[in-house]
């Protein structure tokens, strides 16, 4: 899964793994820690990339085990997840952790590269819009959903922003007499 908020309840009382070391991974792990028996955080580096406050929250959560300098090698299971083979970068050892859920939180890159020559984007590549609208820096062009929403990244909010873009486009065309 790529969304603890969406899928976490499926793993209530079970063990799960979260891959990542940034703020998104910490948020996912903390959310899951409230639902799951145990959360393993698989972090490839020896430190978190997350902010100090997020990293401290994770470190201070009793049912989160941090596996620094580890890499996921294989998700194990037939019809469902029953484990993850991890590679310990320090020792070179591979071993299995028993989990029923596997969450990726290693960053999001919007599929907006086709538009970056024409539209303003942030440092990650999300298309910038005028706050409260779907208007971009190019008149008559509107952005919504996964290429525009760097915060929520949910299907339901993408659908809502799609509706906003459609309404903004309709108003734009009406004002132009089209």
N, C-alpha and C positions, 0 to 999 in steps of 0.2 A: 504494500500500500504506500501511497505518497501523502496520505492525509489521516492523521490520528483523530482529528475532530470528526471526520466522516466515518471512519471505520473502527475506531478504538473500542466502541461498545461491544463489537463482536468478540473481543478478547478479554472481557471482564473476568477477573480472577485467574487469568492465565499468564504465562511468561512470554515476553516479546523482546525483539531487538530493534534498536533505532540506529541507523548508520548516519554519521555526520558529527561535526564538532562545532558548528556555528550556532547562531541564535535560533534559527529554525529548528535544528535538531534538538536543542535544549528545550524549546517550547513544546515540541512533540513529546519528548521524554517526560517532561513534567506533567503534561496532560495525561499521558498514559499511566504514569505512576499513581494517579488517583483512581485508576480503573483496574490496573493489572496487579498481579501478585509480585512480579519482578520485571524490571526493565534493564536490559543490557544496552549500554551505549557503546557502539563500535566506532572508535575515533582513530583515524590513520596517523595522526600526529601525536607528539608527546604532550601537547597542550591543546586547549580549546581555542577556536577562533572566535568564539562567542564573547560577548561583553562580560566583564568581571561579575556583574550582578547575576547574570543568567548562569554562568559557570558555577558560581557559589551556590545558587539555588539547587542545581543538579547535584553538586558534591554533598550538600546537606540533606538530600532526600534519601531516606533509609533504604527504600527498595529499588534504587538505581545503582547498578554496578557499571563502572566506567572501565572500558577495555582500551586504554591508550595504546598507540602503536600497534593496532590490529587492523586487519583488512578482511572484509567478508570474501570468502572464496567460493562458496557454493551454498545455495538454499536447498535443503534436503526435505523430501516428502513427495508422495505420489499425488493424492487428491487434495492435500492441504499441507501446509508447512508443519514439519515436526522438528526442525533444527536448522542450524546454520554452521557450516564449517568455516572457522576463522583462522587467519594466519597471524601469528605473533611475530611481528617484524624484528623484535629484539632477539628472540630465541630461535627463530626459523621454524618453530613448531606449528603444526596444523592440528586443530582439535574441534570437536563439535560442542556447541551449546544447545541445549534443548529449549526450543521456543516454539510457540504456536503461531506467532505473527512476526512479520518482517516489514519494517517501515523505512523507507528511504527519505532522508532529509538532507540531501547534499547540494541544495541550491536549486534555483529555478532560473531557466534562461528562456525568455519569451521568443516565440518564433516570429520575430518582427524584422529580421535582417533584410527582407525584400523592400522595406519601407524606409530604412535608416538614411538613405540618400535624400529623401524628400521631407521626412517628418522628424521633429525633435524627439529624441529619446533620452532617457536617463543613462547613467553609467553602466547599468546592466543590460539595457536594451528595451525597456518598457517605453511605449509611446506616451509622451506627455500630452495631457489634455488640460483645457481650462477648467479649474476646479468647479465642481458641481455640474459639469457638462461633459459631452463626449467630443467637443470641438478640439481639433488639433491646430497647429500653427499654420496649416494650409487651408485656406478658405474652401468650404464645401467638402472637406474630408473629416470623417468622424472615426474615433477609435473606441473599442469596447472589449470586454472579456479578457482573455489570457494575454493579449499583447499590451494591454493597458493597465490591468489591475495587479500591482505588485504587492498589495497588502493581503487581500482576502483569498484570492486564487481558488475560488469555489465555483462549481457549475451553476449554482443558484444565483450567485452574484454576477456571473458572466451573462446569464440570461437576462437579469435585470438591467445590466449596463447595455446589453444588446437592444433592449426596449428603449432605453434612453437615447441611444444612437439613432435608432429608427425614427423616434419622435423629433430629434434635433435635425435629422436629414429632411424629414417631411416639412418642418417649419422653414428650413433653409430654401427648399425648392418652392414652397408657397410664396415666400418673400420675393423670390426671383420671378414669380409668375409662371412657373413651370409645372 
